[in-house]
Amino acid sequence: MEWETVIGLEIHAQLATKSKIFSGASTAYGAEPNTQACAIDLGLPGVLPVLNRDVVRMAAMFGLAIDAEVAHRSVFARKNYFYPDLPKSYQISQYELPVVAKGRLSIDLDDGSSKVIGITRAHLEEDAGKSLHEDFHGQSGIDLNRAGTPLLEIVSEPDLRSAKEAVAYMKKLHQMVVYLGICDGNMQEGSFRCDANVSVRPKGESKLGTRAEIKNLNSFRFVERAIEFEIERQIDLIESGGKVVQETRLYDPDKGETRSMRSKEEANDYRYFPDPDLLPLILDEAFIHAARADLPELPETKKRRFMEAYGLSAYDASVLTTSRALADYYEATVAALGAEPKLCANWVMGDFSAFLNKDNQDIANSPVNAGQLAGLLRRIQDRTISGKIAKEVFEAMWAGEGEADAIIEKRGLRQITDTSAIEKVIDEVIAANPEQLAQYRAGKDKLFGFFVGQVMKLSKGKANPQQVNDLLVEKLKG
């Protein structure tokens, strides 16, 4: 039997506010346990939540970015469950009336096509605390620093049909929230994490199969592996005569498998009801208009503009707009150089990005700014140095040795462009290699590269490569 996979993702994006959703406590990462949980976060008697306006602004920005409906009226509810890291024994969330609904996001597939994924809703809620199970000698510790941290839970339609599609959607959503500046996207710190709802059904069947929910996946690799394992598990279970049960499962990355955690709760298990301490959230047109004004140029729009304005290929434009910071750096380099957008693209995508990755460095902390990179490219442009020598200069710039011009002068790297000087080097190389010369003239054209290499070696890489090529063609003809 052929099987079809049906996947929906629930993604939790931590909103990039300095304080929590209903209190003034800090959201900074890495503080000592229980030092950032105030009376409101702890749910102490007599305290009342006060909604953080910036949280609402960020939610509205997200809704506008995915062509969704931003609700003029939404309601906060209490989601009741009992767990040690939930101090109030309920979580403030949104249920029947979320702030964002009916959005969509287009993803690119491996075959070059695109697919639109529906987004059912995006609602605001507070995060719970964290249970710590290590170093407590058979007991668990509770850290309530995260309690009350603002989350935007983004729920997709069950439109995804493979683990790869799920990862493509998750990456696109990750790019979107970081571009908007509403989430830092740090998956290791829990700022962007995912629950995956996975089911299978016979090919051609319209009825959905029983789904299992895989909780708290915090890397793209884990999402792909967990879904692939779960698909195989469900198919094997059904084909062997068993039944898939609706449950919550956890992914064990060490074993590469999912395991049962608990039976899956239904909405009525949580006994949702409107939070009596919070009025309905009312957004007027002025608020939504202001949120729209805060929207940056979005990735797809920026990609199209890069192709049109700079004459870049779809691939180059896509890479350069992967992040807002990289796109800004590229545009600043082009502006500083005043020309050669393709040359700038090659260097920003190539050596610059490679050095950032090697040093695990953020663009904001790059030792080579856009103006300095443009200064180096200007010397390639005016043929002061070759592209190969430029790599040496860039490495020295990255190490903090100064501007390109200073390094070129200090190391004596100025390119040889004097024709007579290059001819002299070529004559020496030809005289030293009579056997290879005879073979070349006998028709062994591949030896041309040998002669180029010898000339560059003898000139210590300083001879202008184009001039070397042009002069060698004439000299080797005899």
N, C-alpha and C positions, 0 to 999 in steps of 0.2 A: 504494500500500500504506500502511496505517496502522501507525505505529510506537509502541511503548511504551518509555519510558525507565526504566532501573533504576539507582538510585544508592545507594551506601553511603558513609558518611563515617568517616574515622579522624581523631579530634580529639586533639591533644596539648595538655593543660593543664599548665602549669608550676605545681607545687605551691608554696604560699607559705611555704616554710621559710626560715630565715636561713642555714642551711648546706646543703651538698649531700647527695645521697642516700647516699653511702658514705664521705664525708669531712667534716672540719670546715671546709672552705674556704667562703668567703662566696658567696652567690648574688646580692648586690646588683648592680643594673643600672648600666652606664655607667662601670665602672672602666677604667683603662688596660689595653690588651691584655696578656694573660698575667701579670697581677698577682694573679689569683684562681684559680690552678691549682696545687694542691699536689702532693706526690709521688704520692699515691694517684690523683689525677685524671690525672696524666701516665703512670701505669702503670709506674713505675720498679721495678726488680727488688727483690723482698723485701717489697713493701708488700702489705697486706691490706685489703679493704673492710670497713667496719663499717656496718651498716644503721641509718639514721636512723629512730628510733621514730615521730617526728611524721609522717613520710611515710606510714607504715602507718596511723596513726590517720586521716589525711585520706582515704586510699583507702577505708577502712571506712565513713567518714561518707558518702562519695559513693555507695557501694554501697547503704547503707541508704536514702538519699534517693530512689533510683530503683527501690526495691522489688526489688533484685537479691539474689543469693546471695553472701554474704561468706564466702569459703573459710576453713575452719579450718586448711587446709594448702595452701600454694602454694609454688612453686619458682622460683628465679631461674636463668636460663640464659644461656649465652654465645651471642650472635648474631655470627657471624664475617664480617667483610668488611674490605676494605682501602681506606682513604681517608685523605688527609693530615690531616684534622681529627679522626681517631679514633686517639688515641695508642697504645692497647693493641692495635689491630687487631681488637678485638671490642667489642661493646656489651653491658653487662649489662642483660638485659630479662627478661620472663616469657613463656613460650611455651605449653606444654601445660597447665600448671596456674596460671591467673591468680588474682589475689586477689579479683576481682569477676567474676561471670558472670550471664547471663540476667536483665538488667534491662529497664526500659521507660520511655519518656517520652512524654507526651501533648503534641501540638502543636495550635495553633489555625490553621485554614485560612482563606483569604480569604472563602469563602462562609459563614463563621460556624460551620462544623462542626469537629470535632476528630478527630485520628487518632493512634493509638498506634504509636510507632516502637520496635521491639525493639532492645535493646543487647546485642550478643553477649557482650562482655567489656570489662573495663577492667583494664589491667595496668600495673604499675610498671616504669619503666626509667630509665636515665640518658641525658641529652642528649649529643650530640657537640659538638665545638668548631665554629668558624665559619671558612670560607675567605673571605678578603678579596681582591678582584680590582682594586680601584681604587688609584691612586697608587703602584703598584709597578713601573711601566714594563715591562709584558709578563710580570711574574711575579705570583705569588699569595702573600699573607701568611696565616699561620694564627694565630688567636686562640683559645686554649684556656680562656678564662674560663668558657664555658658547659659545658665538659666535666664531666660528673658532676652537672649540675643535675637535680633530680628532676622527672620527667614522669609524668603519668597519661595513658596512651593509651586513648581511649574509642572502641570500634569498634561501629558500628551494624550491624544487619541490613540487607540490601538492600531496605528497605521504602519508600524515597523514590522518588517518580515524577516529580518536576519540580525545576527549579532553585529555584523559590519554596518548595517543601516543604523542600528542603535548607537554605535560609537560615532558614526558620522553626524547624527542628530545631536548627540551630547556635546561633541566638539564644536559644532556650529552654535549651540546655545551658550557654551562656555565663552566662545569668542564674542558673542553678542553682549553678555552681561559685563564682560571686562571692557569692551569698547565703550559701553554706556557709562562706565565708571561707577556702576552700582554694586559691584562685587569684585573682590581682588582675585577670585578664581583659584585661590591656593587650596589644592585638593589635599595636600598633606596635613594642613591645619584644619581641615573639615569645612572650609568655606564653600565648597562646591561638591556635593555628593549626591548619590543616586540610589533609588529603589527601582528595581526592574520587575514588572509583572509579565510573566512568560507563560504561554499556553501553546498547545498544538492541536490541530484538527485535520481530518482527512482533506486532501486537496479537493477543492470545489465546494466544500461544506461552508455554509454561511453562518451557522451557529458557532459561537465561541466555545472553546474548550475550557475545562477547569484550570484556573491559573494558580501559579505559585508566585509569591512575592519574595524577591531576593533583596535583603535590606543592606543599607549602608555600604555601597560600593564607592570607593574613593579614588579610583584611577581608571583611565580608559582601558588599560590592559585587563584589569580585573573584571570590568563590565563585559568585555568581549568573551573572556574565558568562562566567566560564571554563566552567561547566557548559553554559550555553546554546550557546556556540561549539562545545564538544565534541560535543554532541548533533547539531548540524547537520553537523559534519564527518563523523561516523560514518555518518549517514543518506546524505549525498551520496556517500560512499565506497562504501557497499554498493550503492546504486541505480545507480552507474556501473560496476558489475561488479567492484569491488575487495573486499578483505577487511580487517577491522579486526585489527590485531595487538596482542597484549598487551604493553604498554610503559608506561614512566613518561614523563610529559610535564610541561612547565613552562608556566605562563601568563604571557604578555607583556602587561602592562596598557597599555603604550604602543600596541601594535598591536591589542590586543583579541583575541588568538588564542593557542592552545596550540601548542607545538612539541615535537617528540620530544627526549627527553633520553637514554634508554637503554632497552634491552629490560628488561621486568619480570622481576625475580627471583622464583623460587619459594622456598618455605620451605626446601627441601632445599639450595638454593644457599648458605644461611647456616650450614649445618652446626650447628644448635642442639644443645647438650648441657648438662646441669645444671652450673652453676658450682661447681667443687670448693672454692672459697674461701668459699662461703656455704651455711649449713645451710638446710634447708627452713624456710619461714616458718610458724610455728604460732601461731594466734590462739585463745585460749580464750574462753569465754562472758563472762568478766568484762571482757576487753578490748573485745569487741563491744558489750557493755552500756554501757561507758563512752563509746564512740564514739557510741552512740545518744543518750546523755544530752547530748552536745555539739551535737546537731542543733538549729539554730534553727527557728523557725516557717517553713515552706517557702512559696513564693510562692502556690500554689493555695489552701492553707489560709488564708493571710493574706488573700487576695482575698475568699474566702467570709466570713471574719469581718468584714471591712470593710463588706461589703454588709449583713450581719445587724446588726452593732453600731452602725453609723453611718448606715444607710439609704441608702447610696450605690448608684448604678447600676453595672452590670457594667463599663461603660467606665471610669468614674471609679476604681473599685476596681482595675481592671487597670492603669491608668496609675500610680496611687499606689504600687502594689506592684512596679513595674518594677525598682526597686532597694531593697535593705534600708535604705539610708541615707535615701532619700526617704520610705519608709513610716514610719520612726522619726521623721523630722522632722514629718510630718503628725500622727502620734499625739501628739507632744509639743505641737504647736500647739493641737490640740483640748483636750488636758488643761489647758493654761495658760489657754485661753479659757473652758473649762468648758461650752461649748455650741456650737451652730451648726456641726456637722460639714460641711455642704454649703458654707457660706461659706469655711471653712478649706480645703476641697478645691479650690474655685475659685481661691483665691489661691496655694496651693502648686503646683497644676498650671499656673496662669497666670503672673502677674507674677514670682513667685519663681523658677520654672523658667526663664522667659525671660531673667531677669537672670543666672542661673547660666550658661546657654548663651552669652549674649552675651560674658561675661567669661571663658568657658572655665574656670569655677571649680568645685571640688569642694564638696559640701555641708558637709563638715567645715570648710572655710575660708570659709564664707559670712559676710559682714559683718553679716547680719541673722539672729539666732538665732530659734528657735521662740517663745521667750517674748516677744521684741520684736515679732515678727509678730502674736502674739496681742494685744499691747498696741495695735497699730494697728487690728486688727479689732474690738476692744472699742469703739473710737471710732466705727466704722461702726455697730456694734450699738446704741449709745446715741444715735445720730444727731447726734453732735458734728460729724462730717464726712460728706460724701457719698462714694459709691464712686469718683467721678471725682477728688475732691480727695485721696482716700486714695492714688491712684496717684502723685500729686505728692509726698505725704509719704513713700511707700515709696522713691521714687527718692532723696530726701534722706537717708533712713535708710541706704540702700545706699552712698551717698557718704560716710557716716561723720559725718553732722550730729547724731546723737544719737537719743534715744527719740522715739516718735511724739508724745507730749504736748508735749514741749519744742519740736518743730518746728512743731506746730499753733499754739502760742502765739506763737512767735517770728515766724512769717509771717502771723499773723492769719487763719488759715484756718478758724476755728470757723464752723460752719454756721449760717445764719440760719433759725431755726425760729419766730420771732415772726410770728404770722399777720398782724398789722396792718402790719408792715414789708414782708412779701412782697406784701400787697395794694397797698401804695403803689407798689411797683416795677411790678406788673401794670398798674395804672392808667396809669402813665407810658408803658408800652409800647403799650397800647391807644390812648392819645391820640396817640401819634406815628405810628400806622399805620392811619389810617381806611380807606384803600383795601383793605388786606388784611382788615380787620374786616368790611367790607361783603361781600367775596367769601366769607369764612368763613360769615357768616350767610345767604348765598345758597345754601349747600350745598357749598362747597369745603372739605370736612372735613380734607383733607391739610394745610391751612394751620395746623392746631393745632400741629404740630411747629415751624413757623416762630415762633409766639408763645412756645412753651417755650424755644426757642433764644435769643430776644431777652431774655426775662426772666433766663435764666441768664447771659447776656452782661452785662446791666446790673448784676446782683448779683455779678459777678465769680466766678460759679460757686458762690457760698456759699449760695444759697437751697436749702432742702430740696426735692429734685426731686418727691417724692410730694405735698407740700403745694402746690407750684407747679401740678402737674397738677390736683389737686382744686379749687383756687381758680380756675384758668383756665377750667375747664369752666363754673363758675357765672358768672364775669365775662363770658365770651364769649357766653353766652346773652342777656345784657342784662337 
